[in-house]
Amino acid sequence: MIDHLAEFDRTAALFAAVLADADPALPVPACPGWTVADLALHLGAGQRWAASILLSSTSQKVPQVLRTTISWADWYAGTSAALIAAIRAIDPDEPCWNFAPVDQRAGFWTRRRMHETAIHLVDALQATGSGTTGPATVPAEIAADGVDEVFGVFLPRMLARGFAPAVTRQVGVRATDTGHEWTLIPVSQGDRPQVERGRAVGEAVLSGTASELDLCLWKRLPGAVLTVEGDAGAAADFLAGRATP
């Protein structure tokens, strides 16, 4: 079982280390118009937001943060420490608001902020030219859990935000290194797709390492890195859809 808090702590520390050496003005390729400073601001404000939700158990506004007078690395590390403290102060099964169509429990936020940090760590590494992916950045089991979060949380989340369904034809998804498999089945218009875990069948089946799958779903890698069996058009339609923000 994944220790989401330990993994969040590890990934947040890696992100802070990248910030310590990075030029804040560097552009972030995966986030057009953003600099490394914007990336730090977004992620740190999100840590504060999640901490405030955990401590209150209710919906909160994302805080507006002005330019910090301390280093971005130190400011960001402080926000992550605050979130870790809030997580440790709340039982994961305690009722708590979240934005997703899943159980409204505090434990949601540990998993969510871990994956948010992992994806933006990749963004920071791409911005600084330090690398894009790999076991040290998104370990296979963490990436597989990230894929599962996309399917269970963000596919319905994007529908609720008014985006067209990403799943319009049945597709399978297979992580070649961890053995995780998913089948995504479209249902009636406007409803969340059915997700079957443990098999990968459909008009198309997409295969890749768990990290490749996770980063493709978050549009941090091109879909061309994946292997497609079956209908290439069905695979292309799915990958072109808005499965994530």
DAPE-V54246 format. One record per pair of residues at least 12 apart in sequence whose ideal C-beta (glycine too) atoms are under 8 Angstrom apart, sorted by the first residue. I is the first residue (numbers start at 0). J is the second residue. D is the distance in Angstrom with one decimal. If there is no record, write none. Layout:
I&J&D, I&J&D
This chain:
1&140&6.2, 1&141&6.7, 1&144&5.6, 3&106&7.8, 3&109&4.3, 3&110&4.7, 3&113&5.0, 4&83&7.0, 4&86&5.8, 4&87&7.6, 4&109&5.3, 4&113&7.9, 6&113&5.2, 6&117&8.0, 6&138&8.0, 6&141&5.9, 7&79&7.8, 7&82&7.8, 7&83&7.2, 7&86&7.9, 7&109&6.3, 7&112&5.8, 7&113&4.0, 7&116&6.2, 8&79&7.8, 8&83&6.1, 10&113&6.4, 10&116&4.6, 10&117&5.2, 10&120&5.7, 11&46&7.9, 11&75&7.9, 11&76&7.4, 11&79&4.0, 11&83&7.9, 11&116&5.5, 12&76&7.8, 12&79&8.0, 13&120&5.6, 13&136&7.5, 14&42&7.0, 14&75&6.8, 14&79&8.0, 14&116&6.0, 14&119&6.7, 14&120&4.8, 14&123&6.1, 15&72&5.0, 15&75&5.5, 15&76&4.4, 15&79&7.1, 16&72&7.5, 17&120&7.0, 17&123&4.6, 17&124&6.4, 17&127&6.3, 17&129&6.8, 18&35&7.1, 18&39&5.6, 18&70&7.7, 18&71&5.0, 18&72&4.0, 18&75&5.8, 18&123&7.1, 19&70&7.2, 19&72&4.0, 20&127&7.4, 21&35&4.9, 21&123&6.7, 21&126&7.0, 21&127&5.0, 22&35&6.8, 22&127&8.0, 23&35&5.1, 23&36&3.8, 23&39&7.4, 23&71&5.8, 24&36&7.0, 25&126&4.9, 25&127&6.4, 26&126&6.6, 27&122&5.2, 27&123&7.4, 27&125&7.2, 27&126&4.6, 28&122&7.8, 28&125&5.2, 28&126&6.6, 29&121&7.5, 29&122&4.8, 29&125&6.1, 29&218&7.0, 29&219&5.3, 30&122&6.1, 35&71&7.6, 35&123&6.4, 35&126&5.4, 35&127&7.4, 36&71&5.9, 38&119&6.0, 38&122&5.8, 38&123&6.1, 38&126&7.2, 39&71&4.4, 39&72&7.9, 39&74&7.3, 39&75&5.1, 40&64&5.9, 40&71&8.0, 41&119&7.4, 42&75&6.7, 42&78&8.0, 42&115&6.9, 42&116&6.5, 42&119&5.1, 43&64&7.0, 43&74&6.1, 43&75&4.6, 43&78&4.0, 43&79&7.6, 44&61&5.8, 44&62&5.5, 44&63&7.9, 44&64&5.1, 44&78&7.6, 45&61&7.1, 45&112&7.0, 45&115&6.2, 46&75&7.9, 46&78&4.0, 46&79&5.4, 46&81&6.7, 46&82&4.3, 46&112&6.5, 47&62&5.1, 47&64&7.7, 47&78&5.3, 47&81&6.6, 47&82&7.5, 48&60&7.7, 48&61&4.7, 48&62&6.3, 49&82&5.7, 49&85&7.5, 49&108&4.8, 49&111&7.2, 49&112&5.3, 50&78&7.9, 50&81&5.1, 50&82&4.5, 50&84&7.6, 50&85&4.0, 52&95&6.6, 52&96&6.1, 52&97&7.5, 52&108&6.6, 53&82&7.8, 53&85&4.4, 53&86&6.5, 53&88&7.6, 53&89&5.1, 53&95&6.2, 53&105&5.7, 53&108&5.7, 54&85&5.3, 54&88&7.1, 54&89&7.3, 56&93&7.0, 56&94&6.3, 56&95&4.7, 56&96&6.5, 56&105&7.6, 57&96&5.3, 58&96&4.8, 79&116&7.9, 82&112&6.3, 86&105&7.8, 86&108&7.0, 86&109&5.3, 89&105&4.5, 90&105&6.6, 91&104&6.5, 91&105&5.3, 91&106&3.2, 91&109&6.9, 92&104&5.7, 92&105&7.2, 92&106&6.7, 93&105&4.7, 95&107&7.2, 95&108&7.2, 97&111&7.4, 98&156&6.9, 99&152&4.5, 99&155&7.4, 99&156&5.7, 100&152&7.8, 100&155&4.9, 100&156&7.3, 100&159&7.2, 100&191&6.8, 101&151&6.7, 101&152&6.2, 110&144&7.4, 110&148&6.6, 111&148&7.5, 111&152&7.6, 113&141&7.5, 114&141&7.9, 114&144&7.5, 114&145&4.9, 114&148&5.7, 117&136&7.4, 117&137&5.4, 117&141&6.4, 117&142&7.9, 117&145&6.7, 118&145&7.7, 118&213&7.9, 118&214&7.7, 118&217&5.2, 118&219&6.7, 120&136&6.0, 120&137&8.0, 121&136&6.0, 121&137&6.8, 121&214&6.5, 121&219&5.5, 122&219&7.2, 124&136&6.6, 125&219&7.5, 131&214&7.8, 131&219&7.5, 131&220&7.4, 132&210&5.1, 132&211&7.5, 132&214&5.8, 132&219&7.8, 132&220&7.2, 133&210&7.4, 134&210&7.9, 136&210&7.8, 137&209&8.0, 137&210&4.6, 137&213&6.3, 137&214&7.2, 138&210&8.0, 139&174&7.5, 139&176&5.0, 139&177&5.1, 139&208&6.7, 139&209&4.7, 139&210&6.5, 140&177&6.2, 140&209&7.4, 142&174&7.7, 142&177&8.0, 142&208&7.4, 142&209&3.8, 142&210&4.2, 142&212&7.0, 142&213&4.1, 142&214&7.8, 143&174&5.2, 143&177&4.6, 143&179&4.5, 143&209&4.0, 143&212&7.9, 143&213&7.7, 145&209&7.8, 145&213&4.2, 145&216&7.9, 146&172&6.9, 146&174&6.8, 146&179&7.0, 146&181&7.1, 146&209&6.4, 146&212&5.0, 146&213&5.2, 146&216&6.5, 147&179&7.3, 147&181&7.3, 147&196&7.4, 149&213&7.5, 149&216&4.8, 149&217&7.6, 149&242&5.7, 149&243&5.9, 150&172&7.9, 150&181&5.8, 150&183&6.6, 150&192&7.9, 150&194&4.8, 151&194&6.3, 153&242&6.0, 153&243&4.9, 153&244&7.4, 154&166&6.5, 154&183&7.7, 154&191&6.2, 154&192&5.7, 154&194&7.8, 154&242&5.7, 155&191&3.6, 155&192&8.0, 157&241&5.2, 157&242&6.6, 157&243&7.1, 157&244&7.3, 158&189&6.7, 158&190&7.7, 158&191&6.2, 162&241&4.4, 163&240&7.0, 163&241&7.1, 164&185&6.6, 164&188&7.5, 164&192&7.1, 164&240&7.2, 165&192&7.9, 165&237&6.2, 165&240&3.0, 165&241&5.8, 165&242&4.3, 166&183&4.7, 166&184&7.4, 166&185&4.9, 166&192&3.9, 166&237&6.6, 166&240&7.3, 167&185&5.5, 167&236&6.3, 167&237&7.8, 167&240&7.7, 168&185&6.5, 168&201&7.2, 168&202&5.0, 168&203&7.6, 168&230&7.6, 168&233&4.5, 168&236&6.7, 168&237&7.4, 169&182&6.8, 169&183&6.7, 169&184&5.1, 169&185&6.7, 169&200&7.5, 169&201&3.8, 169&202&5.7, 169&233&8.0, 170&182&7.6, 170&183&5.2, 170&201&4.3, 170&202&6.6, 170&203&5.1, 170&204&7.1, 170&205&6.6, 170&233&6.0, 170&234&6.6, 170&237&5.0, 171&183&7.6, 171&198&7.2, 171&199&3.2, 171&200&4.9, 171&201&4.4, 171&203&7.3, 171&204&3.9, 171&205&7.1, 172&199&5.8, 172&204&7.4, 172&205&5.2, 172&206&7.8, 172&212&6.3, 173&199&4.2, 173&204&6.2, 173&205&7.2, 173&206&4.4, 173&207&8.0, 174&206&7.9, 174&207&7.3, 174&208&6.6, 174&209&4.1, 174&212&5.9, 175&206&5.5, 175&207&6.4, 175&208&5.9, 176&208&4.7, 176&209&5.9, 177&209&5.0, 179&196&7.7, 179&209&6.7, 180&196&7.2, 180&197&6.0, 180&198&5.3, 180&199&3.9, 181&194&6.1, 181&195&6.9, 181&196&5.8, 181&199&6.4, 182&194&7.4, 182&195&4.2, 182&198&5.5, 182&199&6.0, 182&200&5.4, 182&201&6.0, 183&201&7.1, 183&237&7.6, 184&201&7.9, 201&229&7.1, 201&233&7.2, 202&229&5.6, 202&230&4.5, 202&233&4.2, 203&227&5.8, 203&228&6.9, 203&229&4.2, 203&230&4.8, 203&231&7.0, 203&232&7.9, 203&233&4.0, 203&234&3.9, 203&237&7.3, 204&227&7.3, 204&228&4.5, 204&229&5.8, 205&222&7.9, 205&225&4.9, 205&226&7.3, 205&227&5.8, 205&234&5.6, 205&237&7.4, 205&238&7.5, 206&225&6.4, 206&226&4.5, 206&227&7.8, 206&228&7.2, 207&224&6.1, 207&225&4.2, 207&226&6.5, 211&224&5.2, 211&225&6.3, 212&225&7.1, 215&238&6.6, 216&242&5.3, 216&243&5.9, 217&243&5.2, 218&243&7.1, 222&234&7.5, 222&235&7.3, 222&238&3.9, 225&238&7.8
